[in-house]
Amino acid sequence: DNFEWCNADDASRNIIVFERIYKDERIAVVCNFSGASYKNYYAPVSMVGKYKLIFNSDSSKYDGTDTSRKRVFKSTPFNIGHKEHMIEIDLTPLSVRFFKFQ
């Protein structure tokens, strides 16, 4: 399968998290469809290790605020829904972030 839901049940905050898989590559996608910011959001992921931010729709490159400057996130054990690991991130309103598993 090339797609896995990580969290499709966070309707109260309008956030979804899923992973795209191709061969040995894994990309976690976090979408915040709300107008609210979320500090220290626990995004569930499949693998233990490091996730590198490879796309941020809130980047100044796209006229965003560029508030999050951290580029690498280490997953930690934490059971959220169907996944056993999470990365802790700050989400800005109406933003999308892609994280590549290292």
PyMOL commands that set and color helices and strands:
alter all, ss='L'
color gray80, all
select helices_A, chain A and resi 60-62
alter helices_A, ss='H'
color red, helices_A
select strands_A, chain A and resi 3-10+15-22+25-32+38-45+50-56+72-74+76-80+83-91+95-101
alter strands_A, ss='S'
color yellow, strands_A
deselect
rebuild
show_as cartoon
